[in-house]
Amino acid sequence: VPEADMRQTFNLGIGLVFVVPPNAADEIRQFLQQNSNWPAYRIGTVEST
């Protein structure tokens, strides 16, 4: 099955999630984008309740 068809048909999820300090997020995302074939996204925040 071609990857494009799998992505359209199945829920492949977000993949790997890194939880990092806010002040390091941009640097880590940039490093991942420059050193891997996978996109990196900032997807949320962690807050105390």
C-alpha positions as CSV (number, residue, x, y, z in Angstrom):
1,V,0.0,0.0,0.0
2,P,1.5,3.4,-1.0
3,E,2.3,5.7,2.0
4,A,0.0,8.4,0.7
5,D,-2.9,5.9,0.6
6,M,-2.1,4.7,4.1
7,R,-2.1,8.3,5.5
8,Q,-5.4,9.0,3.9
9,T,-7.1,5.8,5.0
10,F,-5.6,5.0,8.4
11,N,-5.0,7.0,11.6
12,L,-1.2,6.9,11.7
13,G,-1.0,9.2,14.7
14,I,1.5,11.9,15.5
15,G,4.4,9.5,16.0
16,L,7.0,10.4,18.5
17,V,6.4,13.2,21.1
18,F,9.1,15.1,22.9
19,V,8.1,17.0,26.1
20,V,10.8,19.8,26.5
21,P,11.1,23.1,28.4
22,P,9.5,25.9,26.5
23,N,12.7,27.8,26.2
24,A,14.3,24.8,24.4
25,A,11.4,23.9,22.1
26,D,12.4,26.0,19.1
27,E,16.1,24.9,19.2
28,I,15.1,21.2,19.5
29,R,12.6,21.5,16.7
30,Q,15.1,23.2,14.4
31,F,17.7,20.5,15.2
32,L,15.3,17.7,14.4
33,Q,14.3,19.3,11.1
34,Q,17.9,19.7,10.1
35,N,19.0,16.2,11.2
36,S,16.2,13.9,10.2
37,N,13.8,13.2,7.4
38,W,10.8,13.8,9.6
39,P,8.9,17.0,10.1
40,A,8.8,18.5,13.6
41,Y,5.8,20.4,15.0
42,R,5.0,22.3,18.2
43,I,1.7,20.7,19.2
44,G,0.8,22.0,22.6
45,T,1.8,23.0,26.1
46,V,1.8,21.3,29.6
47,E,0.2,23.3,32.3
48,S,-0.4,22.7,36.0
49,T,-4.0,22.5,37.2
